[in-house]
C-alpha cells in the first residue's frame, strides 16, 4: 500500500529537505531570496550546490541538468556528470555554486524569432531558486531560465517570473496606499486542470497522422461517440485506473499535487486536476505532468494524446487555468467573504481583473492561440473565440448597486431541498457555474477555459499577471494621491464597472445571438490563430510589456514571429502527412478493393450471365468517383504547398495556410472518410475511430 505522506516530494530538494541539510544561516538566506526576491549570494549558492549534490547522489544520481523551457513548447535538458578528475587518475563527485547558477547550452537551434543568427550559438541557463530541483531519470534537474548571449529572453519561464514580480510590485503599492505595511509579498497561484485521451499504443503506432501530428487527419465517425453522455464521470476502466494510480504516485514523488481524476465527456478522454500552487511552480509541474502522462501511458501499452482535437466529431481536450492572487501568507484577495459588498479589497482586485480582461481581450485570445486549439474554440466543448467574463448574478448585483445606486438585497442564498428525509438540505452557491464562459469567476479564483491541452500555461499567466499589474498600477496612482482612501477605492470600483461592464456576460456563450451581441458591445472575435497573432505587437501591447519590463519590443516581435512560424509549420506538416497517407496508403487500398469488386462481378457472371451484380457495380462506381475526387483534392493541396514556398513574410504565410491550405485539407478529408465508410474494413489501411476510441478496456 502506498503511503503518500512518505513518498510525497521524495524526489524533490524542497523546503523540508533544505531545512534538514543546509546550515541555518544558508537556509535563511535562500528563503529570503525566494520569499522577498532578494539577490542570491554566491557563497550561499556554493553551500546549496554541495548539499544538493550529496542529496542527489544518495538518491542514485550521477548527472545533473539545467531543465528549461525554450520556445519549442516542450522542456529541454543537457546532462553533465558530477565527476571531476583528480591527479591520481581517479574522479571525485563535485558540484559548485557556479555550476548550479549558470549553464551554457547551445542556443543556435532553438527558436529565437530572428534574435539570434544560426552561427551565434552561445546561450545561458540560470537557476530559478523559486522552483525546487528534482530527480528524474537518474539526473538532478535544476529548473532554470534561458537567455541568449545578448541577454534577450529565449524561454517561457523568465517572462513569467518578470510578470510575477510586476504584479507583486503593483499590488504592494495598492496595499501600502491603503495602509497595509505588513504584507511582504503578493503572489499569483494557478491550478491547471489537464484533459487528455488514452488509446492503444499499437493502434497509435499504426497511424502516420497520429505519429507525425498528434491528431487524426482522416477518420469516419464511429457509430457511437459521446451522444449518450455515459462516459462523463463514469466508472474508470481497469487499465485506465492502473495508469492513473501509477501516474499519481510518480507525480506525488515529484511534489506535484495531483488531486482529482475522472472520465471526461468523449470516449477515451480523461482529466487530472492538481491543487493550486504559485504560478511559476504550477507551470513547471504541468510540464512535468504532461511528460509523465506520456511516459506512464507507454508503460501500460497505451498512448496519451495531448492534442487539442485528436478526433473529429467528439470533444477535444482543453486545460483550465484556475488563477488567483493573494499574499504569501495565504490571504486570497479574490475571496468575496460573506458580505462581498463590504469587502473592499475583494472589490478592488475584482475590478482590476475586470478592467484588465476588457482592455486586453486580444492578449488572452493570443495566449490560447495555436493550430490545434483553433479546432476547439467556438465548438460546444470549449468557449468561443470571443473573450468575455462570467462573475455570476450576485456579484453583478453588487457592482450594479455600487455603480448605479440600485438596491442590493445582500446574501440571499436559498436552501437546496432534496425532498429526501435522510439527505441534508444545504445552502446553494450564490450563482451557478457557467461552463461556456472563457473567463469565469468560480468562488475565489478565475477559471480561464480557452487553453488547449498541449499549451504551456506560462503564456496565459504572463498575460494575466501583466495586464492585472497594469490595472493595479493605475489604481495605485489614484490611491496614493487620494486623501480619503476609502472613498477613492469605492470610486475606482464604480468607475471601472461603468467603463468595462461590456466584458461581463453571464449567459450562454454558445448561443448564436451572443456573437451578434458581442459585436454590438464592441468585443473582439479573433476566430483564428493568424488573426489573433496579428495583434500581438499592437502599440498598446508593446507599451504594456515594456512598461512592466516583461518583454522588450525586440523580444515581443520575436515571440510573434515564432508563434506564426509554428502555426505555418504545423499546418504544413499536417498537409504533407495527408498527401503521404493518401498516395501511399488510401488510394492504393481503394484501388485494391475496387479491383476485388470487379473480379467478384466477373466471377459471378462466369457462373451465370443472368446475375446482375448490381451492388458490386454500383459500389465500385461510387468508390471510383470518390477516389478520383479525392485524388484531385490531394493534387490541389500539393499545389497549394508549392505556392506557399513563394510567400514572403511570416504573417502573410500564416494567413495563407489558414485561409487556403487548411480549408483544402478539410475538403480532401470528406471523400476519404466517405470511402472508409463504404469499404470492407479489412482493406482500409488504418485503425478506425471506433477501434481507437474503445481500444482501452
N, C-alpha and C positions, 0 to 999 in steps of 0.2 A: 504494500500500500504506500502510495506517495505521500510523504509528509511535507506539505507545501511550505510551511514556515522554514523548514530546514534547507530545502533546495532553492528557495526564492533568492535571487541575486547571488547565488553561489559562484557564478562565473563573472561577477561584476566587482570592480575595485570601487565600491560605493562608499558612502559616508561611514557606515558601520565598520568596514574593513580599514578605511583610512584612520579612523579613530583608534583602532586596535594597533595599527602598525606604524603610525607616524608619531614623532615626538610632539608633545602638546603644543609647543610654540609653532611648529611647522603646520600642524593640523589647523591651528587657529588662523595662521596667515593665509592658508589655502582657502579656508571657509570665508574669510573676509574678501578674498578675491572673487569667490563665487557669488556671495550674497550682496556685495556692495560694488561690484565691477571695479575692484582695485587692481592695479598692475601687479603682475607676478614677478617676484624676485627670483633671480637665477639660482641663488643658494637654496631657496625653498624647492625649486624645480629639481635640483640635484638630489635632494633627500627624497622627494616624492618618487623620482625615477628609480632610485635604488630599491625603495620599498615595493614599488610596482613590479620591478623585475623579479625580486625574490618571490613575491606572491605568485606571479605568473609561472615561474619555473616550478614552484611547488605544485602547481596545477597542471604540469606536463607541457608547458610551452617551451619552445626552442627559438621562436621568432617573434618579432613584433611588426606591426604595420600601422602606418598612418591611414586611417579609414576616413575617406572624404566623399563628397557628393558633387561631382562635376556636373556640367550642363547636359550630360547624356541622359539624365532621368534615372540612372542607377548609381549604385555606390562603386567606389574604386579603391584598390589597395595594392601596395607594393611591399613585399615581405623581406625583412632583413633579420638575420640571426643575431642572437646576443653574443656570439663568440668573438673574442679578440685574441690574437696570437701573443704568446709570451716568448721570452728569449730562449727558453729551453725546448722550443718546438711544440709545446702543449698550448692549450687555449684556456682562457677564463671567460666567465659569463659576465658581461658588463653592459650597463645601460645608463647613459648620462642625462643630465638635465637638458643639455643641448640637443641630444637625440630625441628626447621627449618633446621639446618645444618645437623643433624645426625639422622638417623633412624636405627632400628635393626630388620629386618625381618629374619625369619628362612631361612638359606641358604642351608639346607641339601637336600631339594627336587628339587632344580634347577640343570640343567645340569652343571657339573663342569669339565668334561673330566678327572676325577681322581685327580683333585687338592684337593678336599675335600672328606673325608670319610663320609659315611652317618651319623655316630654318631656325627660328628663335625658340629654343627648346626649354629654357630654364623656367621652372615654376617652383613655388614653395607651398608646403603644407605647414600649418601651425596649430598647436594643441589648443583645443577648446576645453578648458577645465570645468566648464559648467555642465558637460556631458561626460558621464563616467566611462572609463576604459572598461573593456570587457574581453572575454576569451571566446574565440570562435575558431574551429578547425586547428587547434593547437597553436594558435598565434594570439598574442596580446594585441587587441585592436584599440587604437587610440583615436577617438573622434577628433577630426581636425577641420580647419578651414583651408581653402585652396585659392592661391592668387598667382598672378604672373610675376615675372621678374620686375616689371614696371610698377607692380602694386595694384594693378587692375584686378577686380574680383572675377574669378572664373568658376565659382561654385554657387550653391544654394544656401549653405549654412551662414556664410559671412553676412549677406544682406538680411537674413532672418535675425541674427544677433544684433545687427545695427538697428533693425526695426524694434526689437525688444528694448534696446537702450533708449530709443526715441520715445516710445510710449511711456516708459518709466520716467524719463526726464519731464515730459509734459504733464503727466498725471501728478507727479510730485509738486510741480508748480501750482496746479489747481488745489491740491490738498494744503500746501503751505499758505496759499492765499486765503483759504477758508479756516486757517488757524491750526491745522494739524502739523505739529512739529515733531511727532514721534515716529511716524511711518518712515522706514528707511528705504524701502524698495517696493515698487509696484511691478507685477509681472502678469503675463497673459498665460492662460492654460488652455490646453486642447485635448480632446478625446476623439480620435478619428475612428469611426465605425468602418469596417473593411468588408466589402462584399466580394465574392469570388465563386467560380464554378469548379467542380471536380468531375473529371471524366476518366475513362480507362486510358492508361498510358499507351497501350498498343494501338488503340484507335487514333490517339493524338499523333503518334509517330507515323501513321499511315497516310496522314493528310498533309500535303505540302502547304496548304494555306494556313493551317494552324501552326505548323513548324516555322514558316517564314514570317508570318504576320500576326499571329496570336488570335486571329478570328477566321471564321469560315467565309470564304468568298463565294462559294456555291453551296447549295443545300436546300432541298424541298422541305417544307414544314412537316413535322411528324403529325400523325393523326391526333395525338393528344399532346397538348402543350401545358399551359397553365390555366386553362379555361375553368377547371373545377376548383381552383384555388386550394387544392388539397395538400400541396407541398409546403405551403407557408406555415411555419411553426409546427409542422407535422413531426411525427416520430423520426428521429435521426437513424438512418440505416447503419447497420452494424459496422461495415467497413469505414463509413464516414465517421462514425463515433470513435473508432480506433484511431483514425487520423487526427481527429480533434483532441483526443486525450494526449497523444504524443506531442502535438503542437503546443498545447497548454504547458506541458512540462518543460519543453525546450524554451518557450518564451519566459516562463517563470524563472528558469535558471539565469536568463539574461536580464532579469529585473523588470520585465515588461508586464504591466498589469492587465493581462488577459482576463476578462471578467465574464462576458456574455457570449454564447454561441447558439445558433439556431438555423433552421432551414429558411431560406428566403423564398420569394414568390415563384421563380422559374424552377422547373425540374433541374436537379443537379446544382442548384445555386444555394449558397450558404453565407453566413455573416459572422464576423467576430468583432466584438466591441471591447475596448480597454477602459479602465478608469483613467480619468484625465490626469495630466501632469503638465509641467511647463512646456511652452511651445517648442523650444529647442529640443528637449528630451523626447517629447512626443513625436517630433519629426524623425529623429534617429530611430526611435522604437518602431515607427511604422515602416521605415525602410527595412529594418531587420525582420519585421513580421512578414512582409511580402516575400523576402528571401527564404525565410523558414517555411512558409507555406508551400513554396515550390519544392524545396528540398525534401520535406517530410512527405509530401504527396507522392514523390517518386519512390520513397521507401515502401509505400503502401501500394505500389503498382498503379498509381493514378497520376494525372497531370492537373496542376492547379492553373486555371485560366484567369488572368487578371485584366484581360482586355475589356474595354467598356461595353463592347457588343459582340461577343463571340458567336452568337446565334441570332439569326433574323427571326422575327415572329414571337420571341419571348423576351422578357425583361433583360436588359443589360445590367451591368454592375456599376455602382457608384461608391463614393466614400463620403460619409457625412462628417463634416468638420465642426465639432462642438467647441465653441470658443467662448472664453470668459476672461474677466480681468479683475484683479484684486491685489491685496498685499501679500508679501511673502509669509506673513503670519496667519494667513487663512481667511481674511475678511474679503468676501465676494461683493464687489461693487454692483453686480447685476442681480443681487438677491433683493427682490422688492419688499420682503418682510410682510407683516400682517396688514400694514397700512401704507401701501405704496405712495399714496398722495402726500403723506407726511415724511417720506423717506427722501430727503433732498439729495443726498449723494447718489442714490439709485437713479433718481430722475435726471440728474446732471449727466451721469455716464450713459444712461439710456439715450438721452438727447444727443450726446456725442456720437453714438453709433448711428442713430437715425440720420443725422447730418452727413456723416461720413459715407454711408451707403448711397444716399441720394446724390451726393456730389461726385461719387466715384463708381457709378454703375459699370462704366467701361472697364475699370480695373478688376472688379470682381469677375466680370464675364471673361476677361483675358486670363485670369488665374485658373479658369476651368476649361480653357480652350485647347483642344487637340483634335487631330483627325478622328481618333477613336471616340471621343466624347461627343462629337457632332452627331453621332448616330443616336444618342440618348436624349439630349436636351430638346424638350418640346414634345417628347413622346409621353405616354401615360405611365411612365416608370420613373420619370425624373422631371424636375422643374423645367419650365420653358426657358428660352434664351433671354427672356425679359427679366431683369433683376427687380425684385420688389421685396418688401418686408412684411412679415406677419408678427403682430405683437399681441393679438387677442383682444376681444371686446372690452375686457375690464380695464386694461392699460390704455386702450384707445379712449375709453370714457374718462379716465383720469386726466389724460392730456387735453381732451376736449374741454373738460371742466376748467382746467387751469388757463387754457389759451383763450377761451371764449366766455367763461363765467357761467357755463351750463351746470345743471345740478349733477352731483355725483352721489350716488346712494351708498357708497362705501362697499365694503366686502359683503357680497350677497350670495355667497356660495350656498347652494341648497344640498340637502342630503340626497344621496342616491339610494333609493329604496328598492331593495331586491325583490321584495314580496315573498321571501322565504324566511321563515322564523329563525332557522339556525344560522342564517347568513347575516353578518353585521351590516348595518347601514353605515355609510361613510360620506364625508364631505366630498363633493365634486371639485375638481380644479377650477380655477377662475375662468378658464377657457379651454376649448377642445384643441387638439393638435391639428396642424394643417400640413399634411404631407406633400402638398402641391407647391408650397412656398419655397423659393430659393434660399431665403434668409429668415428663419423663423425663431422667435423667442420661445424657449421651452422651459421656463420656470426660473432659471438662474444663469442662463447662458443663451447664446445664439447658435443655431444649427445651420451652417452653410451647406446646402444639399446639392450643389451643382457639380461638385468634383467627380471626376472619373475614377474608377477603382485603381487604375495604374499610376495616378498622379503622385508626385512628391508633394506633401502638404506644406512644404516650406513656402512655395509661391503664394498660395492664398493667404497664409498667415503673415507674410511680408506685407501684402496688400492691406489686410485688415488692420494690422498694427500701425502701419504708416498713416493710413487715412484717418484712423481714430486719434492718433497722435496729433494730427493737424487740427482736428476738431477741438481737442483739449488745449492745444496751443492758443487757438483763438479765444476759447473760454477763459484761459488763464490771463490773457491780455486784458480782458474786461474785468475779471475779478480782482486782479492786482491793483487796478486803478479805482475800484469802487469803494466808497466809504461805507455803504450799507451792503455787506456781503450777501446776506440772506435775500434781500430784495433783488440784488443783481443776479443771483442764482436763479430765482424764480423767473425773472425777466428773460434770462437765457433760455430756459425751458419753454416758456411761452413762444418766444420769437422763433426758436428752432422748429417747433411743431408747426407753426403757421407757415413757415417758408418751405418745409420739407415733408408735409403730410402726404404729398402726392405719392411718395415711395411706399406708404403703408397700404397694404391690401390684404384683407383677412378672408377673401372669398376664394373661389375655385380658379387657380391659375391655369388649369387645363381648358377652361371654357373658351370657346372661340370669341365670345363677347369681350373677354379680358384683353385680347390682342388689340381690339379697337379702342377700348377704354384706356389702355396703357399708352397708346399712341396719342390719344386726346390729352392725356396727362403730361405728355412730353417725355415719356420714358424711352430709353433706348431698346431696340430689338436687334441685337447683333447676332444674326442667325448662324453664321459660320465662323470658323476659326480665322480665315484670312480677313473677313470683315471686322472681327473683333481686334485682331492684331494691328490693323491699320491705324488704330487709335492709341497704341502703346506709347508712342513718342509724341503725342499731342503736347503742345506747350504747357498746359496745366499740369500734366503728369511729370514732365521734365522738371518743372518748378517745384512740385511737391517732393519728389525724390531727392532733388539737390538740396532743398531747404533742410530736410531731416537727415541728410548725409547717408542715404540708403544706397543710391547709385549716382555716379557721375553721369553726365549726358552721354559720354562715350560708352559706359557700361550699359546704359539703358538701350541705346541703339544696338549694341552687340546682342543683348538678350532678345530683342525684337527680331533681329536677323536670324539668330539661332532657331527660334521658335518657328519662323516662317520656313526656313530651310528644312526643319524637321518635318513639318507638315507636308511639304512637297515631296521629300524623300519617302515618307510613309506611303503616300498615295502612289508614288512611282513603283515602289516595291510591290504593293498590292496589285497594281495593274500588270506588272511583269509576271507576277505569280499566276494571275488569272490567265494570261496568254500561254504560259508554260503548261498549266493544267489543261487548258483547252486543246492545245495542239498535240501534246504528248499523251494525254490520257483520255479526255472526254470524247473528242471527235473520233479517235480510233475505236473506242469502246462502242460508240453508237454505230459505227460502220460494221463492226463485228456482229452486233445484234440485228441490224437490218439484213446483213448477209444471211444470218441464221433464219430470219423470217422468209426471205426469198427462197432459200433452199427448202424450207418447210413447204412452201407453196408448190415448188417443183416436185417434191417427193409425194405430196398428196395427189397432185394431178397425174402423177405416174400410176397411181393406184386406180384413179377414175377421173375421166375428163369432166364428169358431172359435178365434182367437188368445186365449189366456188372460191373457197379460201378468202372470203370477203374480209374477215377480221384481220388476217395477216397482211393482206394487200393494203388495207386502209391504214393499219398501224405503221407499216413500212413507209408508206407515202407521207404520213404525218411526221414521222421521225426524220425522214429525208428533208422535208421542208424546214423543220425546226433546226436541223443540223446545218443546212445552208444559211439560214437566217443567223444562227449562232456564229458560224464561220465569218460571215460578213461583218458582224458586230465586233468580233475579235480583231479582224483586219483594221476596222476603223479605230479601235483602241490602240492598236500598234502604231497606226499613222499619227494619232494624237501625241503619243510619246515621242515620236520623231520630231514633231513640231515643237514640243516642249524644250527640246535641246537648243532651239534658236531664240528662246525668250530670255531677255536680259532683265535683271532686277528681281530681288527676292520676293517683293510684294506682288509684282506682275506675274511671276511664275506660280506663286501660291494661288493667286486668283485664277489662273488658267487651269491648274489642277482641280480646284474646287468647282469651277463653272463648266469646264469641258470634259476633263478626264473622269472625274468621279461619276457624273451622270452617265457617261458612256459605259463605265463599269456596271452600273445598275441596270442599264439596258441589256448588256451582254449576259447578265445573270438570268434574266427572265426565261429565255428559251432553254438554257441549260437546266434550270430547275424543273421546267415542264418535261424535258426529255427524261430526267431522273424519275419523274412520276409515271412515265409511260413505259419504262423498260423493265425487263427482268432484272431483279435486284442483283443477281449473280454477275451480271455484265457491267454494272456500274462500278467504277474503279475506286470509290471511296465509301467509308462508313457513313451511313445515313444519320440524319438528325435524331431519329428515333433510337437508333443504336447507341449514339453517343450520350444523349440526354438521360437514357435509362441504363447505361452501361455499368454503373456502380451499384452494387447490391448491398 
